[in-house]
Amino acid sequence: MNKNYSLEDLPEIAKQIIANSLHKKLLFYGEMGVGKTTLIKEICTHLGVTDTISSPTFSLVNEYETLNNERVFHFDFYRITNEEEALDMGIEDYFYSTNWCLIEWPENVENLLPLESVEIHLKVLKNGLRNLQLK
């Protein structure tokens, strides 16, 4: 999937990402300010999350609950200094669970990422739109 989109298109983009994510592990790549957290908020809304969704920049992971009592884990590894920190927090238990894992800055824990995951690459275009590539 390769799409250019605006904020108005986010609900449909989120639905398509969910439909193409069998293993529930999503890796969000893109520069600061590209809209990773905004897209994650929309995905969480479509998964039925009722909690307030915010970036876990300082806590590394936020846990949300859905209307179906399922759990969604939202990671932000921007500030992580080494993969040992992620191992110490029990990252493998999260990544190899059957729960949704939405991972910002996955390149900072590259050696720990689940093999069966979907890469989402985001870019800002000159016309104000965003480009999304799903791999």
Disulfide bonds with the S-S distance in Angstrom:
none
